[in-house]
Amino acid sequence: MDILCGQNLGHVVDGRWILDDVSVSVTAGERVALIGPSGSGKSTLLGLLAGIIRPTQGRVLFRGEPVDGDRRRQIALILQGYGLVSLLTAEENIEVVLHATGHSPAEARRTAAEALETVGLGPFATHLTDQLSGGQQQRMAVALALARRPAVILADEPTAEQDPVHRDLVLDRLLAQADRGAALVLATHDPEVADRCDRIVRLDDGRLAA
Ligand SMILES: Nc1ncnc2c1ncn2[C@@H]1O[C@H](COP(=O)(O)OP(=O)(O)OP(=O)(O)O)[C@@H](O)[C@H]1O
């Protein structure tokens, strides 16, 4: 069964349809690569699927229900801008989110430490986000998504800032989430990332390409 399903999605910005009649779905354990030229609408589609952008047309269903409240919390969106709090440390960024979703302080601390370790950021756990490089901040954003153990991970070019070694590490960690049943949608310009997914969805000028 589809875990997340976007039906006939359309989105207008400044009178222009930047997405037009796009239907896309992903099942539990599936890894989908979202590809297409710059400006083709990949980030917009991820925002719609995550429930943070309201579609002009169409709807998004999570396990058959509208994406709101608790259902939205089961979807992690890794943004290109990372969405981190710059004045908190790496571990605090994750702990804050885990607290807010019901983890005890001890559990939040342990889970944050594990997640940072898993993306190679163990030694940077107590560093302020501002003091980390762009690539390290991107891995923090990935660690945050992993720590939440969401049902769906939507990631916007999650390896774009990584060197080859860390690119493979991030990709391994994300793809492994599918083994525990998570659904993944990875927007990417990297053919090797797309090759490691189960299926490719291509956008071209706001429409699904054949
Ligand atoms: N808030 C906005 N205001 C105006 N135009 C926007 C806005 N958001 C997106 N767009 C436009 O919508 C189109 C799709 O943008 P989007 O960021 O979704 O593309 P993308 O495929 O993710 O690109 P990239 O690969 O460069 O990240 C672009 O033409 C962009 O300029």
The ligand as an ORCA input file, in Angstrom:
! r2SCAN-3c Opt
* xyz 0 1
  N       8.562     30.980     -3.664
  C       8.771     31.049     -4.970
  N       8.547     32.197     -5.646
  C       8.736     32.281     -6.986
  N       9.132     31.241     -7.748
  C       9.379     30.084     -7.127
  C       9.209     29.913     -5.715
  N       9.525     28.645     -5.400
  C       9.895     28.063     -6.551
  N       9.784     28.909     -7.569
  C      10.065     28.592     -8.987
  O       9.509     27.334     -9.235
  C      10.326     26.572    -10.093
  C      10.661     25.256     -9.432
  O      11.548     25.480     -8.335
  P      12.117     24.289     -7.471
  O      13.010     24.905     -6.432
  O      11.002     23.446     -6.998
  O      12.989     23.489     -8.552
  P      14.085     22.353     -8.347
  O      13.823     21.335     -9.390
  O      14.079     21.888     -6.937
  O      15.446     23.112     -8.661
  P      16.966     22.815     -8.157
  O      17.371     21.510     -8.790
  O      17.716     23.991     -8.713
  O      16.940     22.779     -6.658
  C      11.541     27.442    -10.413
  O      11.325     28.058    -11.659
  C      11.549     28.465     -9.306
  O      12.113     29.666     -9.739
*
